[in-house]
Amino acid sequence: MALSEPVHVTRRLGTTAQVGAIVMAEQAIDTYLDGYGRPDDRAIALDILLRDLARLRFLEPDLDGFVGEVERYIDLLYRDLSRRAA
């Protein structure tokens, strides 16, 4: 099973000390989610990203801090979806 595109971006950005890397990772996630119009589909896409990020943590333990930041952003997106659904 391949990792999703935003996770590849996260992996690439996490290995560099590039200024603004977290913002670029967030933009990759937003672009990925643009392909999912329905809230249910977006929630599933976020779940897939979290699963793939967990696999990335296993493959690249040095990226733990960066992956944690990306996961926090995904959590914010998921909470926003939940609020809109309520």
C-alpha positions in Angstrom: 0.0 0.0 0.0 1.4 3.4 -1.0 1.5 6.4 1.1 -0.7 9.3 0.0 0.8 12.3 -1.7 0.6 14.7 1.3 2.5 12.1 3.3 5.2 12.0 0.7 5.4 15.8 0.9 5.5 15.6 4.7 8.3 13.1 4.5 10.3 15.3 2.1 9.7 18.5 4.0 10.4 16.9 7.4 13.8 15.8 6.4 14.8 19.4 5.5 15.2 22.3 7.9 13.3 24.5 5.4 11.6 27.6 6.8 7.8 27.3 6.4 7.9 23.6 5.9 4.9 23.0 8.1 2.9 25.6 6.1 3.8 23.8 2.9 2.7 20.4 4.4 -0.6 22.0 5.4 -1.1 23.3 1.9 -0.4 19.8 0.5 -3.2 18.5 2.8 -5.6 21.2 1.8 -4.9 20.5 -1.9 -5.5 16.8 -1.3 -8.8 17.5 0.4 -10.0 19.7 -2.4 -10.5 16.5 -4.3 -13.2 15.4 -1.8 -16.4 17.5 -1.9 -18.7 15.7 0.5 -18.0 16.1 4.2 -18.1 12.3 4.7 -15.5 11.8 2.0 -13.3 14.5 3.5 -13.5 12.8 6.9 -12.5 9.5 5.3 -9.6 11.2 3.5 -8.4 12.7 6.8 -8.5 9.2 8.4 -6.4 7.9 5.6 -3.9 10.7 6.1 -3.7 9.9 9.8 -3.1 6.2 9.0 -0.4 7.0 6.5 1.3 9.4 8.9 1.3 6.7 11.6 3.1 4.4 9.0 5.5 7.3 8.3 6.3 7.6 12.0 7.2 3.9 11.9 9.4 4.3 8.8 11.0 7.6 9.8 11.1 7.9 13.6 13.3 11.0 13.3 10.3 12.9 11.8 8.2 12.4 14.9 8.0 16.1 15.9 7.2 17.2 12.4 4.6 14.5 11.9 3.0 15.5 15.2 2.6 19.1 13.9 0.9 17.8 10.7 -1.3 15.5 12.8 -2.4 18.5 14.9 -3.4 20.3 11.7 -5.4 17.3 10.5 -7.1 17.2 13.9 -8.2 20.9 13.5 -9.6 20.1 10.1 -11.5 17.1 11.4 -12.9 19.2 14.3 -14.0 21.8 11.8 -15.8 19.2 9.8 -17.5 17.9 12.9 -18.7 21.4 13.9 -20.1 22.0 10.4 -22.0 18.7 10.5 -23.6 19.5 13.9 
